[in-house]
């Protein structure tokens, strides 16, 4: 109620908050109980407050801290109890539902609970094998590239993917696709060494076929 005024018992419903209406039909008289329109079911009438118009609440904004669990994805909804709109005339507040939108990473791609990454290595490393550092959601990690790895091979980094939502310590994997880079130009020394390797390969093949 407006400051300086007080509420009075509703004269329409007598403070009951409900009114009874009767209607006569060929089958008899039917009575229906309805919410009192004069007092909106409160049983009281008053001069409304200038700020809230008698609603008992006013619009304000505030910021809250929200803990986002590991494993959420775009479209996930988080429920924050009692942080919604206040109830009318002192009623209990509702809940706040927060819809999550995940910003994509320019390097690591998400596929459900797995993380996809493309690793580029030289053709020498593909032949001899090597160990490279690759980014993961936990930071940089070592990945062993086996000797003779073929272009397009997918290596699995177990349990380096996305945690399963509400599944404790269960996680997906990180799948690393190996991309072998072939140089477009070679120095004279590099070309000589590659040609020697090619000749050695041919000689070995010929010797093997003569047996």
N, C-alpha and C positions, 0 to 999 in steps of 0.2 A: 504494500500500500504506500501511497505518497506520504513522505515524511510529514509528521504533524497530524495525520489522520488515522483513523482506526477502521477496522472491518466490522461489518454488521451481518447479522444472520439474514440469509437470503429469504426474502418474502415469497418468492415463487415456489420454492421447494421446502420452506420451513427449516432450512439447515440440513436436510437429508442428502442433498446433492443429486437426488433423483426425483423424477416426476412420473406419475402414472397417467397414461392416456387410455381412454375407453372408446371403443368403437362397436356399434351395433351392426350385426350381420344377420342374415337369415338363419344362421346356426346358433345365434345367441350373442351375448356381449363378450367381447374380447378385451382384455387389459394388457397393456404393454408398458414395461418399465424402461424409461429412457433417462440419459444423463441430462441434468438441468442445463438448459442453454443460457440461463441468466447468470449462473455462477460457475459454469463449466465443471460442475460436479464437486466443487469445493465446499459448498454449503454456506459460503460467505460472499458478500459483495463489498467492494471498497473502491476508493478513488485510486486509479493506477499510478504507479511510480513514473516520474518523468523520464528516468533513465532506461528502465527495462519494460515499460508499458504494462506492468503487472505480471510479467513472465517470470520474474525472480532471477534472471540471469542476464548478463551482458557480454558482448563479443570482445574477446581479448586474444592476443597471440603470445605464445611462449615457446621457448626451445627446451627440448629434453634430450638426454643422452640415451642412445639406443644401442644395445649390444647385438651385433649381427653375427649369427652362428656361422661356422665354417661350412662351406658347401652350398650356400644359397646360389640361385641363378636368377636371371631376369624373369620377372613374373612371380617370384616367391613373395608371399604375404606374411608379414610378422604382426602379431596381435599384441598390443600394449594395453593392458587392462586399466580401466578408470582414467584414461587419458583422452577420451573422446569429449563430446559436448556435455556440458552440465545438464542435469535433469531439471525440468520445470519446477519452479517454486521449491527449491531445496531438494529435489529428487536426486537419486543416485546418478553419477555420470556414466556415460557410455564408454566404449572402448575405441582405441585408435588402431586402424589397420594401415600398415606401411607397406607399400608395394615397392619391391627392390628392382632397380635397373642396373645391371652390371656393365661397367665401361670395358669394352674389349681391349685386350693387350695387343700392341702392334707386332709382337714377336711370338708370343705363346698363344696358340689357338685352343679353345676349349671344345671338346666333343663329349658331351655328357659328363662323365667323371674322369675322362682321359684328357691329357694335354698333348697337343701335336706341335712338333718342332722340326724344322728342316736344318740339317747340319751340312755345311759345305766343306769338303776336304779336297786336297790336291790328288792327282792321279798317282803320285809317288806314295802318299800316305795310304791310298786305297790298296796299293800293291803290298807295301811293307807292314801296314798296320800302324796305329798310333793311339795316343790318348789325348782327347780334347776336352776342353771345359765348355759346358753348355749351360744356359740359363734354365732354372727351374723356379717353381713358385716358392721354393725354400731358399733360393739363392743359387750361386754357381756351383756346379758339381762336375766331377770327372766322369767321362764316358770312354770306355775302351773300344776302339774300332779294330776289329780283327783283320789280320792280313788277308788280302784277296777279297775284300768286301765288294759286292757288286752294286752299281748305281741303282738307286731306288730301294735298296734294302731298308727295312724298318727294324730298328733296335729298340728293345723294351727296357725302360728304367722302372723297375718294379716299385710300386707305392710312392711314386713321385707325382701323382696326379692330384685330382681334386678330392678332398675328404667327402665321404658320403654323409649327407645331411642327417643328423641325429643318429649316426651309426658308430659313435665312439671313434676308435682309431682306424677304421676301415677307410681305404683310399683307392683311387684309381691309379693308372700307370701313366708315365710319360712315354709317348711313342715318338722316336727320333728317326726321321727319314734321311738317309744318307744321299747326298747329292755330290757327285764327283765332278770337279771342274777340270775341263780339258783346256790347256793353254792354246790360244789362237796363234801365238808366235813363240818361237824358240830361239835361243842364242845359238851360235855356231857350236859351242861346246856341248850344249844340251842336245842339239840335233845329232851330233856325232855319237854321243852316248846312247841315245835312243836307237840309232841305226845299228850300233854294235849289239844292243840287246835284241833287236829284231833279227840280225844275222845269226846270233847265238841260238835264238829260238828256231830258226829255219834249219840250222845245222843239226840241232837236237832232234827235230822232227824227221829229217831225212835219215839220220842214223837209226832212229827207232823203227822206221818203215822198212829198212833193209834187213832187220833181224827176222 
